[in-house]
Structures are given as structure tokens and as C-alpha cells.
Amino acid sequence: MKKTRSLLILLIILMSFTTTVSASSATSPTRTLDFKNNIVWTQDAYLPQLTVTNLGLKNPQDMAMDDQDHLYIVDKEHQRVVEYDTNTDTVVRILAYEGFSGPAGIFLAQNGDIYVADPTAEAIFRFNHAGDYIEQFNRPTTASFGDTPYKPSKVAVDNRGNLYVQSEGVYNGIIQLSNSGEFLGYFASNKVTLNLLQMLQDMFFTDEQKETLTGRVPTTFSNLYMDKDGILYSTTMGGTLGFMMHGVKKHNTAGQDMFAERFIWGFSDFSDITVDKDGIIYVTTKTGQIFAYTNEGQFIYFFGSRYSESDIAGLFTSLVSITVDSKGNLWTLDSEKSFIQSFRPTEYALSIYQATKLFTEGRYDEATVIWESVLRLNQMSVVAHNGIGANLMYQERYEEALIHFEVAGNRYAYSQAYWEVRNKWLQANLGMILAILVGAFLILTFGGRLVKKTKAYAKLKGIVLKFFRLRFVSDLFLFLKVMRHPIDTFYDLKDKTKGSVLSAIVVYLTFFGIFIWYTLGKDFIYQFLLIEDIDMNAMVIGFFSLTLLFVLCNYLVSSINDGEGGFIDLFKMMAYSFGPMMIGYILIIGLSYVFTNNEAFFLTTIEQVAMIWTGVNLFLGIQEVHNYETKAAFKSLIMTILFMLLIAVVLLIVILMTEQVYMFFEAIIKEALRNANF
């Protein structure tokens, strides 16, 4: 027994000194987004494989992989580049150069040349494949470069030898140098993103005050990568609330972002980027996540931990670099703990990549089969449904594609497929549509004249007119007259010759019903809220509280400003003023089932016109009901809004204090009961 225990202790000691460790279980499960953009767990895409700690690295900053699966690691503190053979787990050579001061970036050109960026030395060094020094690129002397800081920390090189440099402290963008070191300009730059305070400053500050403002600079690029086709990719750090929309960019030859129209979901601390031979994009964050995107910028999944002080395979403290070998394994670098971690793809990841590759090659049927196998692993996989939908689109099976795009929540692609469905339907039924329109025109033009001469028409007309002359019915449709003649109608309303409380309540409740319908009943392209995600209690309470509070506050304000209108008068005026929004919402709901994203402008215009029209009605109503001049009515409206905000703040404070008092007494009662039981 003692002998067995001694052997176990010896084995544990030996394992503790092992420097290259193999791991076969996931330390941080893979996550993706569902169709509502919520983060959800999914199958493991990668599993930790090797943890390499025996290379003697200290604060490594970057690495690159060559065609023989050799890693070139920039060892900053030791001022060297370590070439490591991932196949044999051995160090091939050490590239040390006397000019190195603090190398931070590396790039391997297709001809085998090695480029090392050194911000401390303020230079980029070029070596041949054998490690012999060729030349270095110092600070450009061109006058147009001016006093721009030149501290190159990352570098990429195209097939012509032109350099793309990410320099510390440069906000103008990516520096582009010719193969001779001449400054060619800034290849690409980030836009300045203003916060709410800065937006308000732009609105209210004078030009002189704006000139004194500081901090209005774009975010800087954090890393670069150039693929075999000469396409430059970049990452950016910095964002709002920890997230970014455009932290990953794919640049065309003019430097423009090819992902500009796409929402690139990710965190705000992107640190490195690489692309494999099939176009899959891998991006790391400083805090330890690894993101995967398709070549079109569609988010697939991410895995990793935001922070870990534990020595666990697959978790990082400061993840600064990533690359991929010929077998599809990922290799990552932790700068703070100075180790390398590799990951191997699972069947789930390989299936996704294979399907993406087949789609790129135009083998849609085969790609669909692979995507269906992915769905068997994860039935709600957004990327799989998007993939199948795209395959069906290219096969002109648009109706089937709609189903998958809707499941994936992809409104943009759904709109494209629906446009094709609508176009095919219009082409197939154009003759029938024209015949119906012509027939309707003839019936209304000529048939109407004949019908009007009949006794039946006269009798029917009399019944209809008699119905609409009923006081309640005419009062019910008074909102239509408000839309055409608001001032005259509000005068009659105030004079009580038209309108009633009952009809106003019916119109008010009808508007509430239309509002709920508008919120929940639009077609998929324009319906961004799902019923299960909506708090109906909050919506009902919010609607009635906001509208009735408006009436109450205006009544109170007018009471101290010689207003003539009463609470009931204001309520009736408000209810009948909602006509434009009622009609506008109904039009939007109906057209949302016909229009695509290309016609969204019309729906937006209808909504804006309806809201402005309603606002004008309310303003004229306040003016007429209270018998105000224009200036007094405007003052009353502003004071009403301020009073509403004040009451809302007071109510919020009361609610919070009530909750605190309730929790206080609840704690006392529970403590008393606990002591009594004791």
C-alpha cells in the first residue's frame, strides 16, 4: 500500500514539472447568439490541446505561422524572435538582432521574408527566410508625415512589398509605406464616436468653445493581418459598455471596410486577428475570448474566459495573439504568463467550416446536407439556418429560404428572399392585377352612374346617411374632421355642440388597441419585438399613465395660467387628436406585409407624418380649448412636459422609498419570527 502511494506521489511530482501539457476537455464552453441576439451555450467548437511553457518567453507580444507549421514568436523582454516547430515541439532557432529594443509585431511575407516591428527602436526590421538582416524601415522623412508618432507595433506586407503599419499613438489610421519606405498615406482610419455629452456639446457650444474641447479622437487599430490574396484585416479596441459594432474590419484595396453594412458582434478589447485558408476569421480579445466569423463577417461563436488567474489549460490572463496551422488547429499566446496554448476543432466546428466552404464553391446541395447535420447537433443554430437559407436563395427556392431566415432572425436576408417571392408573384399575376384595376375603374366610372339612378341606391344612401347622422356615430368619427379642420372642430368640441365623453372614450380605447396591434402585429421584417419579450402590464400602465398624465398636467398648468378648458374638455381633445396616428399605424401594419427593407423609407415617413400631424392637433387643441394665443399655448405645452417629468421623478422616488421601507419591515418581522422560534 505504501509502495503504491509512493508511486502515485512520484507521478504527481513528475506531472507538475511537465512543461508541455495535453488537454482534452473544454475549460470554457462555446457560446453563440440566438435569433434574439441573446448569448446561449452551444456545442464545444474547440478543445484545448497543448500548453507550451518551456520556451523561456517573457512578455511575448505577437506570433505568426509559416507553411511548415513553424511558429515565429516575438519575445519582447528578451529582444528576440523564437522559431518553434509545432510538429516536433522543439525550438528550431533564435533570431536575435542587435537593433532590437522591444519588438512587438511580426509578419511573414509570402516570399519567406520576416518583418519585425519594434516600437521602442522606432523601426521595422526585414530579414530573409534564413534570418539574415536585409534592411530596416525607419521614420518616413516625407514632409506630409509631419510630426506623426512613429512607433510601429504591428505590421503587414502585401505581395508588392508595401507595408501597412499600426503605430502607437497614431489616430489618423494605418500608415502605408512603399517597399522602399516612402510614406504613401493612411490606408484606413476609424471614425470618431461621440458620447451623449459630446453630442450635446456640439448642439449648444459655440465654435470657439468647441475648439477648446479635447478627447475627440477616433479609436486606434489594435492589430493587422493580411491574407494570401492581399486583403487586409484589422481589429480595433475601445467601445461602449464593453461591446463594439465594427471592431473587426475587412478592407478593400481603397481601405474601405467591406463589413461596414454588417453588425459585427463582439467585445471592445479585440487584440489580434487571423484568417485560415478557407476564409474563416478568428479574432481574440485581451481578456481571453476567441471569436469566429465567416468570410462575409457573420458571427459564428466564441469561446474562452474573460479573465483567469488560475493555471488552467484554455484560460488566459492576457491573450494577445492568434494564428492557425495547416491542420486547422488554433495557436494562441498569453503575454502575461508567457505560454502558448493550442486548440483543436471539434466535429461541430469542422461541419460549420465545411458547409461554409461548400457554399463558397457553389455546391449548395452538399452544403445544405452539412448544415442539416449541424442542426441535428443544435436545432436552433442561427448560423446553420442562415447557411441553409443562403443555399436555398442561390437555388431560387425563395419560399423555403424565408422559413430558415425567419428562424434565424435574419431580417435583411428575409427581405431579399421576400423581394424575389413578391417579384415572381407580380410577374405571374400582372395580367390579372391590371384586369382587376381596369374593371374596378370601369365599374366605378360607368357602373356607378347607373347604380345612382336606381331606387335601391337612393334607399341605401338614405339609410347610410341616417346612420352617420346619429349623434353618437357622428361623434365617434369626429377625429376625421379634426384631421381636416382642427380649429373649427375643437371650437365645436369646446362649445359642446359636437363630441361626447362616451365617444371620446371609445376613440381613446380604439387608439390603445391599434397601438398594441402596431407594437405586436407587423410582419417579420419590421417586427423587432416578440410577444414573449414584452411586459404587457408595463405597456398598458405606461400608455394610460402617459396619456392621462398629459391631460392632468395640462389641466393643472392651465389652472394657474387662466386656461378656460376643463379636464373633460382636454381629454376629449386629446382623444380626437389621435386620428392621424391611428390611420398611420393601420397603414404601416398593412404595408409591412407587402414592403421589403427597400421600401422602409415609406413606412418611416408615414409614421413621422402621423406623429407630427398628431402633435400639431394637440397644440391647436390646447390653444383653442384654453383660448390661448400661440405663444401662451406653446408655453403651456412646455410647462406640461416639464410638469410630467417632475411628477414621474417624484413617483419614482416614492416607489423606491416604499420598497425600501417594505424591505426594512419585512426584515424586522422575519428576524422577530426567527428569534421567537428560537
Salt bridges, closest charged atoms under 4 A:
ASP62 OD2 - LYS154 NZ 3.98
ASP67 OD1 - LYS228 NZ 3.86
ASP69 OD2 - LYS327 NZ 3.21
ASP75 OD2 - HIS78 ND1 2.80
ASP75 OD2 - ARG80 NE 2.82
GLU83 OE2 - HIS70 ND1 2.82
GLU83 OE1 - ARG93 NE 2.33
ASP85 OD2 - HIS70 NE2 3.36
ASP113 OD2 - ARG126 NH2 2.73
GLU122 OE2 - LYS151 NZ 3.22
GLU135 OE2 - ARG126 NH1 2.68
ASP158 OD2 - ARG160 NH2 3.76
ASP202 OD1 - ARG216 NH1 2.67
ASP278 OD1 - LYS357 NZ 3.89
ASP311 OD1 - LYS337 NZ 3.22
GLU361 OE1 - ARG363 NH1 2.82
GLU366 OE1 - ARG363 NH2 2.80
GLU400 OE1 - ARG397 NH2 2.88
ASP475 OD2 - ARG471 NE 2.78
ASP492 OD2 - LYS498 NZ 3.98
ASP533 OD1 - LYS36 NZ 3.30
GLU564 OE1 - LYS494 NZ 2.64
ASP569 OD1 - LYS496 NZ 3.70
GLU599 OE2 - ARG422 NH2 3.26
GLU666 OE2 - LYS670 NZ 3.64
GLU671 OE1 - ARG674 NH1 2.49
